Amino acid sequence: MQKNMLIFLGPPGSGKGSLSQLFFRREKWQQLSTGNLCRQHIINKTEIGKTIDFAMKSGKLISDSLIISMVADWLRGNGQKYSTIILDGFPRTVEQASALHELLLQPEFADMKLKVVRVNVSDKAVHERLTGRTICENNKCQVVYSNHSGSQLGPVKEMVCDICSCKLVRRHDDNITAIDERLQQYHKHENALIAFFNSVGETIIEINGEEPIELVYEQVLKNTGIRTS
Ligand code: AMP
């Protein structure tokens, strides 16, 4: 059976995480968020966590070798279990994209069809979203909410997760300085990443991430060809 691997490219705050969680709940697509993997290392105070803590808080990228080995380990252990996997936040550099491309050439991933989705959101909208973002503090949940009034992503009860009832918190890197750094990192690598995927014959599926999340969700289903109606 053919399996799908969706790569969600897009700036921080473009909705990649919220979309991935929606696809998980509704379609049972599995999310692999490298940001969540990194945050778990920090919460669990592992050696890796201690090494990456400062870089993450300041919005810098973690080294390619570390991230690539985390993703490769996860895919080797879990790649066969799911019909569709979403990579949320990976790859972020050409080195990471190239390592993923090599990995997918291995026979164990021969049935996996790659689809590269770019979620487009302006820097202004990113700032607005991230300054109002809260996440569930339960590291097994990490559902994303917005505390802007009237947002579709608001929790039912203020600062409480709808899914697991744990407390909602702000991310350490959702402050203006780190947001600017993360946006700068994204734009620094964006064109080279797109050029890399084009060079290996992958079409970039462009999505307007500024629409309400339900419309973005439908765009992804339609434009990837996973659902045609
Ligand atoms: P995210 O949750 O995707 O916004 O990622 C949060 C932070 O985790 C980033 O600002 C980086 O410090 C780190 N990170 C996550 N994914 C990657 C990646 N693919 N490459 C390098 N650093 C990453």
Boltz pocket constraint, residues with backbone or C-beta under 6 A from the ligand:
constraints:
  - pocket:
      binder: B
      contacts: [[A, 12], [A, 34], [A, 35], [A, 36], [A, 38], [A, 55], [A, 56], [A, 57], [A, 59], [A, 60], [A, 61], [A, 62], [A, 63], [A, 67], [A, 88], [A, 89], [A, 90], [A, 91], [A, 92], [A, 93], [A, 96], [A, 173], [A, 182]]
      max_distance: 6.0
